[in-house]
Amino acid sequence: MTPPADHPPIPRPKIGVLLMNLGTPDGPDVKSVKRYLGEFLSDRRVVELPPIAWQPILRGIILNTRPKKSAHAYGLVWREDGSPLAAITRLQAAALKDSFGPDVLVDWAMRYGNPGIAVRLQAMKDAGCERILLAPLYPQYCSATTATANDKAFAHLAGMRWQPAIRTLPPYHDDPAYIDALKQSLEAGLAGLDFEPDAIVASFHGMPKRTLELGDPYHCHCQKTARMLSEAMNRELTVAFQSRFGPAKWLEPPTDDTLVALAQAGKKKLVIFAPGFSADCLETLEELSIRGRESFEEAGGTHFAYLPCLNDSAVGIAMLRTLLVRELEGWLKRG
Protein backbone atom coordinates (compact mmCIF):
# COMPACT_ATOMS: atom_id res chain seq x y z
CA MET A 1 0.00 0.00 0.00
CA THR A 2 1.31 3.43 -0.94
CA PRO A 3 1.34 5.87 2.01
CA PRO A 4 -0.15 9.37 1.66
CA ALA A 5 2.09 12.02 0.13
CA ASP A 6 2.48 13.83 3.44
CA HIS A 7 3.38 10.65 5.40
CA PRO A 8 6.78 10.75 7.16
CA PRO A 9 9.47 8.60 5.48
CA ILE A 10 9.35 4.96 6.53
CA PRO A 11 12.73 3.21 6.52
CA ARG A 12 12.96 -0.33 5.19
CA PRO A 13 12.46 -2.81 8.09
CA LYS A 14 15.79 -4.06 9.37
CA ILE A 15 17.33 -6.17 12.10
CA GLY A 16 20.01 -4.79 14.41
CA VAL A 17 22.89 -6.50 16.20
CA LEU A 18 24.45 -4.31 18.89
CA LEU A 19 27.80 -5.50 20.25
CA MET A 20 28.25 -4.17 23.80
CA ASN A 21 31.40 -4.02 25.88
CA LEU A 22 32.42 -2.43 29.16
CA GLY A 23 33.78 0.97 28.28
CA THR A 24 36.79 3.21 28.11
CA PRO A 25 37.80 6.83 28.59
CA ASP A 26 37.87 9.08 25.52
CA GLY A 27 41.59 9.64 25.95
CA PRO A 28 44.56 8.62 28.12
CA ASP A 29 44.46 11.90 30.05
CA VAL A 30 43.49 12.50 33.67
CA LYS A 31 40.32 14.46 32.88
CA SER A 32 38.94 11.78 30.54
CA VAL A 33 39.85 8.97 32.91
CA LYS A 34 38.24 10.77 35.87
CA ARG A 35 35.00 11.22 33.92
CA TYR A 36 35.02 7.56 32.90
CA LEU A 37 35.77 6.25 36.39
CA GLY A 38 33.07 8.48 37.85
CA GLU A 39 30.47 6.87 35.61
CA PHE A 40 31.82 3.34 35.99
CA LEU A 41 32.20 3.37 39.76
CA SER A 42 28.81 5.03 40.29
CA ASP A 43 27.02 2.04 38.76
CA ARG A 44 25.11 0.22 41.51
CA ARG A 45 25.77 -3.06 39.69
CA VAL A 46 29.52 -2.48 39.98
CA VAL A 47 29.71 -1.14 43.53
CA GLU A 48 26.83 -2.46 45.58
CA LEU A 49 27.32 -0.18 48.57
CA PRO A 50 24.62 2.36 49.48
CA PRO A 51 25.35 5.62 47.58
CA ILE A 52 25.19 7.63 50.82
CA ALA A 53 28.21 5.64 52.04
CA TRP A 54 30.04 5.14 48.74
CA GLN A 55 29.74 8.46 46.93
CA PRO A 56 31.73 10.50 49.51
CA ILE A 57 34.55 7.96 49.24
CA LEU A 58 34.37 7.96 45.45
CA ARG A 59 34.17 11.74 45.04
CA GLY A 60 36.41 12.67 47.95
CA ILE A 61 39.24 10.15 47.65
CA ILE A 62 39.19 7.79 44.65
CA LEU A 63 38.46 10.31 41.89
CA ASN A 64 41.15 12.61 43.28
CA THR A 65 43.87 9.96 43.37
CA ARG A 66 43.23 7.07 40.99
CA PRO A 67 42.74 8.90 37.63
CA LYS A 68 46.38 10.01 37.43
CA LYS A 69 47.66 6.48 37.93
CA SER A 70 45.10 5.01 35.53
CA ALA A 71 45.82 7.67 32.90
CA HIS A 72 49.49 6.68 32.97
CA ALA A 73 48.52 3.03 32.52
CA TYR A 74 46.21 3.85 29.60
CA GLY A 75 49.02 5.84 28.01
CA LEU A 76 51.18 2.70 27.93
CA VAL A 77 48.66 0.77 25.81
CA TRP A 78 46.81 3.48 23.85
CA ARG A 79 46.76 2.87 20.09
CA GLU A 80 46.78 5.21 17.13
CA ASP A 81 43.11 4.31 16.60
CA GLY A 82 42.25 4.92 20.25
CA SER A 83 41.61 2.80 23.29
CA PRO A 84 42.39 -0.88 22.62
CA LEU A 85 38.98 -2.02 23.84
CA ALA A 86 37.07 0.47 21.69
CA ALA A 87 39.30 -0.03 18.66
CA ILE A 88 39.01 -3.81 18.77
CA THR A 89 35.25 -3.78 19.38
CA ARG A 90 34.89 -1.46 16.40
CA LEU A 91 36.92 -3.90 14.29
CA GLN A 92 34.77 -6.80 15.48
CA ALA A 93 31.63 -4.97 14.36
CA ALA A 94 33.21 -4.15 11.01
CA ALA A 95 34.24 -7.78 10.48
CA LEU A 96 30.67 -8.93 11.16
CA LYS A 97 29.05 -6.20 9.07
CA ASP A 98 28.09 -8.36 6.07
CA SER A 99 27.66 -11.66 7.89
CA PHE A 100 23.87 -11.74 8.14
CA GLY A 101 22.52 -10.21 4.96
CA PRO A 102 21.80 -6.69 3.66
CA ASP A 103 18.92 -6.03 6.06
CA VAL A 104 20.95 -6.61 9.23
CA LEU A 105 22.85 -3.68 10.76
CA VAL A 106 25.80 -4.47 13.04
CA ASP A 107 26.95 -1.75 15.41
CA TRP A 108 28.87 -1.46 18.67
CA ALA A 109 28.61 0.49 21.90
CA MET A 110 30.14 0.88 25.34
CA ARG A 111 28.36 0.64 28.68
CA TYR A 112 30.49 3.50 30.01
CA GLY A 113 31.95 6.18 27.79
CA ASN A 114 31.46 6.54 24.04
CA PRO A 115 29.73 5.52 21.88
CA GLY A 116 27.00 5.00 24.46
CA ILE A 117 24.49 2.15 24.34
CA ALA A 118 21.46 4.46 24.35
CA VAL A 119 22.82 6.52 21.44
CA ARG A 120 23.58 3.53 19.23
CA LEU A 121 20.34 1.77 20.16
CA GLN A 122 18.37 4.85 19.14
CA ALA A 123 20.35 5.09 15.89
CA MET A 124 19.37 1.52 15.07
CA LYS A 125 15.71 2.25 15.74
CA ASP A 126 15.87 5.40 13.61
CA ALA A 127 17.44 3.38 10.79
CA GLY A 128 14.43 1.06 10.74
CA CYS A 129 15.56 -1.78 13.02
CA GLU A 130 12.32 -3.33 14.27
CA ARG A 131 14.15 -6.24 15.88
CA ILE A 132 17.42 -5.85 17.78
CA LEU A 133 19.76 -8.43 19.28
CA LEU A 134 21.69 -7.01 22.23
CA ALA A 135 25.03 -8.81 22.41
CA PRO A 136 27.02 -8.25 25.62
CA LEU A 137 30.48 -9.61 24.78
CA TYR A 138 31.01 -11.31 28.13
CA PRO A 139 31.39 -15.11 27.89
CA GLN A 140 30.80 -15.57 31.63
CA TYR A 141 27.65 -13.97 33.05
CA CYS A 142 28.18 -11.39 35.76
CA SER A 143 25.69 -8.87 37.07
CA ALA A 144 28.39 -6.18 36.95
CA THR A 145 29.00 -6.74 33.22
CA THR A 146 26.26 -8.58 31.32
CA ALA A 147 23.36 -7.33 33.42
CA THR A 148 24.40 -3.70 33.57
CA ALA A 149 24.91 -3.55 29.78
CA ASN A 150 21.41 -4.90 29.27
CA ASP A 151 20.10 -2.57 31.99
CA LYS A 152 21.39 0.43 30.06
CA ALA A 153 19.65 -0.70 26.89
CA PHE A 154 16.41 -1.49 28.72
CA ALA A 155 16.45 1.92 30.42
CA HIS A 156 16.51 3.59 27.01
CA LEU A 157 13.81 1.27 25.70
CA ALA A 158 11.63 2.30 28.64
CA GLY A 159 11.45 5.81 27.17
CA MET A 160 10.50 4.70 23.65
CA ARG A 161 6.92 4.94 22.49
CA TRP A 162 7.52 2.43 19.69
CA GLN A 163 9.92 -0.20 20.95
CA PRO A 164 11.69 -2.70 18.72
CA ALA A 165 11.51 -6.40 19.56
CA ILE A 166 14.52 -7.32 21.70
CA ARG A 167 16.63 -10.42 22.25
CA THR A 168 19.80 -10.70 24.34
CA LEU A 169 22.84 -12.87 23.76
CA PRO A 170 23.14 -15.32 26.66
CA PRO A 171 26.47 -16.13 28.33
CA TYR A 172 28.55 -18.53 26.25
CA HIS A 173 31.12 -19.71 28.78
CA ASP A 174 30.56 -23.39 27.94
CA ASP A 175 29.54 -23.09 24.29
CA PRO A 176 31.51 -25.53 22.11
CA ALA A 177 32.18 -22.76 19.56
CA TYR A 178 33.75 -20.58 22.25
CA ILE A 179 35.81 -23.38 23.80
CA ASP A 180 37.06 -24.43 20.37
CA ALA A 181 37.98 -20.85 19.46
CA LEU A 182 39.97 -20.51 22.70
CA LYS A 183 41.66 -23.84 22.01
CA GLN A 184 42.68 -22.85 18.49
CA SER A 185 43.90 -19.42 19.58
CA LEU A 186 45.85 -20.73 22.56
CA GLU A 187 47.45 -23.59 20.65
CA ALA A 188 48.51 -21.23 17.86
CA GLY A 189 50.00 -18.86 20.43
CA LEU A 190 51.88 -21.66 22.18
CA ALA A 191 53.23 -22.95 18.87
CA GLY A 192 54.73 -19.54 18.17
CA LEU A 193 56.76 -19.39 21.38
CA ASP A 194 60.47 -20.15 21.65
CA PHE A 195 59.97 -21.94 24.97
CA GLU A 196 57.78 -24.63 26.50
CA PRO A 197 55.86 -23.23 29.49
CA ASP A 198 56.02 -24.82 32.92
CA ALA A 199 52.59 -23.33 33.71
CA ILE A 200 49.66 -21.80 31.83
CA VAL A 201 47.54 -19.30 33.76
CA ALA A 202 43.95 -18.47 32.79
CA SER A 203 43.33 -15.08 34.37
CA PHE A 204 39.73 -13.95 34.74
CA HIS A 205 38.60 -10.56 35.97
CA GLY A 206 37.98 -10.67 39.69
CA MET A 207 34.76 -9.93 41.55
CA PRO A 208 34.03 -9.44 45.25
CA LYS A 209 33.48 -12.83 46.88
CA ARG A 210 30.10 -11.72 48.21
CA THR A 211 28.73 -11.71 44.64
CA LEU A 212 29.18 -15.50 44.60
CA GLU A 213 27.48 -15.80 47.97
CA LEU A 214 24.57 -13.68 46.68
CA GLY A 215 24.01 -16.02 43.73
CA ASP A 216 26.03 -14.54 40.86
CA PRO A 217 27.13 -17.48 38.63
CA TYR A 218 30.30 -15.76 37.42
CA HIS A 219 32.78 -17.79 39.48
CA CYS A 220 31.19 -21.06 38.41
CA HIS A 221 31.16 -19.96 34.76
CA CYS A 222 34.88 -19.13 34.90
CA GLN A 223 35.75 -22.46 36.46
CA LYS A 224 33.71 -24.35 33.87
CA THR A 225 35.35 -22.49 30.99
CA ALA A 226 38.80 -23.36 32.32
CA ARG A 227 37.86 -26.98 32.97
CA MET A 228 36.39 -27.49 29.50
CA LEU A 229 39.35 -25.80 27.81
CA SER A 230 41.83 -27.82 29.87
CA GLU A 231 40.06 -31.03 28.84
CA ALA A 232 39.91 -29.98 25.18
CA MET A 233 43.64 -29.23 25.13
CA ASN A 234 44.65 -32.03 27.48
CA ARG A 235 46.76 -29.50 29.38
CA GLU A 236 46.63 -28.26 32.96
CA LEU A 237 45.50 -24.67 33.45
CA THR A 238 45.91 -22.59 36.60
CA VAL A 239 42.87 -20.36 37.25
CA ALA A 240 43.36 -16.97 38.88
CA PHE A 241 41.41 -13.72 39.30
CA GLN A 242 42.85 -10.28 38.64
CA SER A 243 42.08 -6.60 39.25
CA ARG A 244 41.33 -6.58 42.98
CA PHE A 245 40.07 -3.23 44.21
CA GLY A 246 39.32 -2.03 47.73
CA PRO A 247 39.40 -3.86 51.07
CA ALA A 248 36.64 -6.42 50.39
CA LYS A 249 37.38 -10.14 50.03
CA TRP A 250 37.63 -11.04 46.33
CA LEU A 251 37.52 -14.28 44.37
CA GLU A 252 40.73 -16.25 44.80
CA PRO A 253 43.48 -16.94 44.04
CA PRO A 254 44.65 -13.46 42.97
CA THR A 255 46.54 -13.37 39.68
CA ASP A 256 49.40 -11.22 40.98
CA ASP A 257 50.02 -13.52 43.95
CA THR A 258 49.71 -16.58 41.72
CA LEU A 259 52.44 -15.36 39.36
CA VAL A 260 54.83 -14.81 42.25
CA ALA A 261 53.99 -18.16 43.85
CA LEU A 262 54.54 -20.06 40.60
CA ALA A 263 57.95 -18.46 40.05
CA GLN A 264 59.00 -19.17 43.62
CA ALA A 265 57.84 -22.79 43.22
CA GLY A 266 60.21 -23.29 40.30
CA LYS A 267 57.79 -22.66 37.44
CA LYS A 268 60.21 -20.37 35.62
CA LYS A 269 58.54 -20.38 32.19
CA LEU A 270 54.98 -19.11 32.13
CA VAL A 271 52.18 -18.29 29.69
CA ILE A 272 49.17 -16.25 30.72
CA PHE A 273 45.96 -15.49 28.84
CA ALA A 274 42.59 -13.92 29.66
CA PRO A 275 39.70 -16.05 28.34
CA GLY A 276 37.01 -13.92 29.97
CA PHE A 277 37.84 -10.84 27.88
CA SER A 278 36.49 -10.70 24.33
CA ALA A 279 38.96 -7.94 23.45
CA ASP A 280 42.29 -6.83 24.80
CA CYS A 281 42.13 -3.80 27.08
CA LEU A 282 43.89 -2.08 29.95
CA GLU A 283 43.42 -5.08 32.24
CA THR A 284 45.14 -7.44 29.81
CA LEU A 285 47.72 -5.27 28.04
CA GLU A 286 48.93 -3.31 31.06
CA GLU A 287 47.96 -5.33 34.13
CA LEU A 288 48.89 -8.76 32.76
CA SER A 289 51.36 -8.22 29.92
CA ILE A 290 53.38 -5.43 31.57
CA ARG A 291 52.92 -5.55 35.35
CA GLY A 292 52.36 -9.31 35.38
CA ARG A 293 55.66 -9.86 33.60
CA GLU A 294 57.46 -7.56 36.03
CA SER A 295 56.07 -9.39 39.06
CA PHE A 296 56.88 -12.81 37.63
CA GLU A 297 60.45 -11.94 36.65
CA GLU A 298 61.14 -10.17 39.94
CA ALA A 299 60.10 -13.39 41.71
CA GLY A 300 62.58 -15.43 39.67
CA GLY A 301 60.73 -16.25 36.46
CA THR A 302 62.85 -16.41 33.30
CA HIS A 303 60.35 -16.70 30.43
CA PHE A 304 56.96 -14.97 30.24
CA ALA A 305 54.40 -14.63 27.45
CA TYR A 306 50.99 -13.00 27.39
CA LEU A 307 48.77 -14.47 24.65
CA PRO A 308 46.14 -12.08 23.24
CA CYS A 309 42.37 -12.35 23.47
CA LEU A 310 40.27 -13.59 20.56
CA ASN A 311 39.82 -9.96 19.46
CA ASP A 312 38.99 -9.62 15.75
CA SER A 313 41.02 -12.68 14.75
CA ALA A 314 39.54 -14.99 12.12
CA VAL A 315 38.77 -17.64 14.73
CA GLY A 316 37.26 -15.08 17.09
CA ILE A 317 35.00 -13.57 14.42
CA ALA A 318 33.92 -17.02 13.24
CA MET A 319 32.93 -17.86 16.82
CA LEU A 320 30.92 -14.65 17.23
CA ARG A 321 29.22 -15.23 13.89
CA THR A 322 28.18 -18.73 14.99
CA LEU A 323 26.70 -17.45 18.27
CA LEU A 324 24.89 -14.50 16.68
CA VAL A 325 23.38 -16.50 13.81
CA ARG A 326 21.96 -18.91 16.37
CA GLU A 327 20.35 -16.09 18.35
CA LEU A 328 18.96 -14.48 15.17
CA GLU A 329 17.22 -17.70 14.13
CA GLY A 330 13.64 -17.02 13.09
CA TRP A 331 14.40 -13.38 12.33
CA LEU A 332 16.73 -13.91 9.37
CA LYS A 333 15.27 -14.62 5.96
CA ARG A 334 16.05 -18.10 4.68
CA GLY A 335 17.56 -18.87 1.32
C-alpha positions in Angstrom: 0.0 0.0 0.0 1.3 3.4 -0.9 1.3 5.9 2.0 -0.1 9.4 1.7 2.1 12.0 0.1 2.5 13.8 3.4 3.4 10.7 5.4 6.8 10.7 7.2 9.5 8.6 5.5 9.3 5.0 6.5 12.7 3.2 6.5 13.0 -0.3 5.2 12.5 -2.8 8.1 15.8 -4.1 9.4 17.3 -6.2 12.1 20.0 -4.8 14.4 22.9 -6.5 16.2 24.5 -4.3 18.9 27.8 -5.5 20.3 28.2 -4.2 23.8 31.4 -4.0 25.9 32.4 -2.4 29.2 33.8 1.0 28.3 36.8 3.2 28.1 37.8 6.8 28.6 37.9 9.1 25.5 41.6 9.6 25.9 44.6 8.6 28.1 44.5 11.9 30.0 43.5 12.5 33.7 40.3 14.5 32.9 38.9 11.8 30.5 39.8 9.0 32.9 38.2 10.8 35.9 35.0 11.2 33.9 35.0 7.6 32.9 35.8 6.2 36.4 33.1 8.5 37.9 30.5 6.9 35.6 31.8 3.3 36.0 32.2 3.4 39.8 28.8 5.0 40.3 27.0 2.0 38.8 25.1 0.2 41.5 25.8 -3.1 39.7 29.5 -2.5 40.0 29.7 -1.1 43.5 26.8 -2.5 45.6 27.3 -0.2 48.6 24.6 2.4 49.5 25.3 5.6 47.6 25.2 7.6 50.8 28.2 5.6 52.0 30.0 5.1 48.7 29.7 8.5 46.9 31.7 10.5 49.5 34.6 8.0 49.2 34.4 8.0 45.4 34.2 11.7 45.0 36.4 12.7 47.9 39.2 10.2 47.7 39.2 7.8 44.7 38.5 10.3 41.9 41.1 12.6 43.3 43.9 10.0 43.4 43.2 7.1 41.0 42.7 8.9 37.6 46.4 10.0 37.4 47.7 6.5 37.9 45.1 5.0 35.5 45.8 7.7 32.9 49.5 6.7 33.0 48.5 3.0 32.5 46.2 3.9 29.6 49.0 5.8 28.0 51.2 2.7 27.9 48.7 0.8 25.8 46.8 3.5 23.9 46.8 2.9 20.1 46.8 5.2 17.1 43.1 4.3 16.6 42.2 4.9 20.2 41.6 2.8 23.3 42.4 -0.9 22.6 39.0 -2.0 23.8 37.1 0.5 21.7 39.3 0.0 18.7 39.0 -3.8 18.8 35.2 -3.8 19.4 34.9 -1.5 16.4 36.9 -3.9 14.3 34.8 -6.8 15.5 31.6 -5.0 14.4 33.2 -4.2 11.0 34.2 -7.8 10.5 30.7 -8.9 11.2 29.0 -6.2 9.1 28.1 -8.4 6.1 27.7 -11.7 7.9 23.9 -11.7 8.1 22.5 -10.2 5.0 21.8 -6.7 3.7 18.9 -6.0 6.1 21.0 -6.6 9.2 22.8 -3.7 10.8 25.8 -4.5 13.0 26.9 -1.7 15.4 28.9 -1.5 18.7 28.6 0.5 21.9 30.1 0.9 25.3 28.4 0.6 28.7 30.5 3.5 30.0 31.9 6.2 27.8 31.5 6.5 24.0 29.7 5.5 21.9 27.0 5.0 24.5 24.5 2.2 24.3 21.5 4.5 24.4 22.8 6.5 21.4 23.6 3.5 19.2 20.3 1.8 20.2 18.4 4.9 19.1 20.4 5.1 15.9 19.4 1.5 15.1 15.7 2.3 15.7 15.9 5.4 13.6 17.4 3.4 10.8 14.4 1.1 10.7 15.6 -1.8 13.0 12.3 -3.3 14.3 14.2 -6.2 15.9 17.4 -5.9 17.8 19.8 -8.4 19.3 21.7 -7.0 22.2 25.0 -8.8 22.4 27.0 -8.2 25.6 30.5 -9.6 24.8 31.0 -11.3 28.1 31.4 -15.1 27.9 30.8 -15.6 31.6 27.7 -14.0 33.1 28.2 -11.4 35.8 25.7 -8.9 37.1 28.4 -6.2 37.0 29.0 -6.7 33.2 26.3 -8.6 31.3 23.4 -7.3 33.4 24.4 -3.7 33.6 24.9 -3.5 29.8 21.4 -4.9 29.3 20.1 -2.6 32.0 21.4 0.4 30.1 19.6 -0.7 26.9 16.4 -1.5 28.7 16.4 1.9 30.4 16.5 3.6 27.0 13.8 1.3 25.7 11.6 2.3 28.6 11.5 5.8 27.2 10.5 4.7 23.7 6.9 4.9 22.5 7.5 2.4 19.7 9.9 -0.2 21.0 11.7 -2.7 18.7 11.5 -6.4 19.6 14.5 -7.3 21.7 16.6 -10.4 22.3 19.8 -10.7 24.3 22.8 -12.9 23.8 23.1 -15.3 26.7 26.5 -16.1 28.3 28.5 -18.5 26.2 31.1 -19.7 28.8 30.6 -23.4 27.9 29.5 -23.1 24.3 31.5 -25.5 22.1 32.2 -22.8 19.6 33.8 -20.6 22.3 35.8 -23.4 23.8 37.1 -24.4 20.4 38.0 -20.8 19.5 40.0 -20.5 22.7 41.7 -23.8 22.0 42.7 -22.8 18.5 43.9 -19.4 19.6 45.8 -20.7 22.6 47.5 -23.6 20.6 48.5 -21.2 17.9 50.0 -18.9 20.4 51.9 -21.7 22.2 53.2 -22.9 18.9 54.7 -19.5 18.2 56.8 -19.4 21.4 60.5 -20.2 21.7 60.0 -21.9 25.0 57.8 -24.6 26.5 55.9 -23.2 29.5 56.0 -24.8 32.9 52.6 -23.3 33.7 49.7 -21.8 31.8 47.5 -19.3 33.8 44.0 -18.5 32.8 43.3 -15.1 34.4 39.7 -13.9 34.7 38.6 -10.6 36.0 38.0 -10.7 39.7 34.8 -9.9 41.5 34.0 -9.4 45.2 33.5 -12.8 46.9 30.1 -11.7 48.2 28.7 -11.7 44.6 29.2 -15.5 44.6 27.5 -15.8 48.0 24.6 -13.7 46.7 24.0 -16.0 43.7 26.0 -14.5 40.9 27.1 -17.5 38.6 30.3 -15.8 37.4 32.8 -17.8 39.5 31.2 -21.1 38.4 31.2 -20.0 34.8 34.9 -19.1 34.9 35.8 -22.5 36.5 33.7 -24.3 33.9 35.3 -22.5 31.0 38.8 -23.4 32.3 37.9 -27.0 33.0 36.4 -27.5 29.5 39.3 -25.8 27.8 41.8 -27.8 29.9 40.1 -31.0 28.8 39.9 -30.0 25.2 43.6 -29.2 25.1 44.7 -32.0 27.5 46.8 -29.5 29.4 46.6 -28.3 33.0 45.5 -24.7 33.5 45.9 -22.6 36.6 42.9 -20.4 37.3 43.4 -17.0 38.9 41.4 -13.7 39.3 42.9 -10.3 38.6 42.1 -6.6 39.3 41.3 -6.6 43.0 40.1 -3.2 44.2 39.3 -2.0 47.7 39.4 -3.9 51.1 36.6 -6.4 50.4 37.4 -10.1 50.0 37.6 -11.0 46.3 37.5 -14.3 44.4 40.7 -16.2 44.8 43.5 -16.9 44.0 44.6 -13.5 43.0 46.5 -13.4 39.7 49.4 -11.2 41.0 50.0 -13.5 44.0 49.7 -16.6 41.7 52.4 -15.4 39.4 54.8 -14.8 42.2 54.0 -18.2 43.9 54.5 -20.1 40.6 57.9 -18.5 40.0 59.0 -19.2 43.6 57.8 -22.8 43.2 60.2 -23.3 40.3 57.8 -22.7 37.4 60.2 -20.4 35.6 58.5 -20.4 32.2 55.0 -19.1 32.1 52.2 -18.3 29.7 49.2 -16.2 30.7 46.0 -15.5 28.8 42.6 -13.9 29.7 39.7 -16.0 28.3 37.0 -13.9 30.0 37.8 -10.8 27.9 36.5 -10.7 24.3 39.0 -7.9 23.5 42.3 -6.8 24.8 42.1 -3.8 27.1 43.9 -2.1 30.0 43.4 -5.1 32.2 45.1 -7.4 29.8 47.7 -5.3 28.0 48.9 -3.3 31.1 48.0 -5.3 34.1 48.9 -8.8 32.8 51.4 -8.2 29.9 53.4 -5.4 31.6 52.9 -5.6 35.3 52.4 -9.3 35.4 55.7 -9.9 33.6 57.5 -7.6 36.0 56.1 -9.4 39.1 56.9 -12.8 37.6 60.4 -11.9 36.6 61.1 -10.2 39.9 60.1 -13.4 41.7 62.6 -15.4 39.7 60.7 -16.2 36.5 62.8 -16.4 33.3 60.3 -16.7 30.4 57.0 -15.0 30.2 54.4 -14.6 27.5 51.0 -13.0 27.4 48.8 -14.5 24.7 46.1 -12.1 23.2 42.4 -12.4 23.5 40.3 -13.6 20.6 39.8 -10.0 19.5 39.0 -9.6 15.8 41.0 -12.7 14.8 39.5 -15.0 12.1 38.8 -17.6 14.7 37.3 -15.1 17.1 35.0 -13.6 14.4 33.9 -17.0 13.2 32.9 -17.9 16.8 30.9 -14.7 17.2 29.2 -15.2 13.9 28.2 -18.7 15.0 26.7 -17.5 18.3 24.9 -14.5 16.7 23.4 -16.5 13.8 22.0 -18.9 16.4 20.3 -16.1 18.4 19.0 -14.5 15.2 17.2 -17.7 14.1 13.6 -17.0 13.1 14.4 -13.4 12.3 16.7 -13.9 9.4 15.3 -14.6 6.0 16.0 -18.1 4.7 17.6 -18.9 1.3 
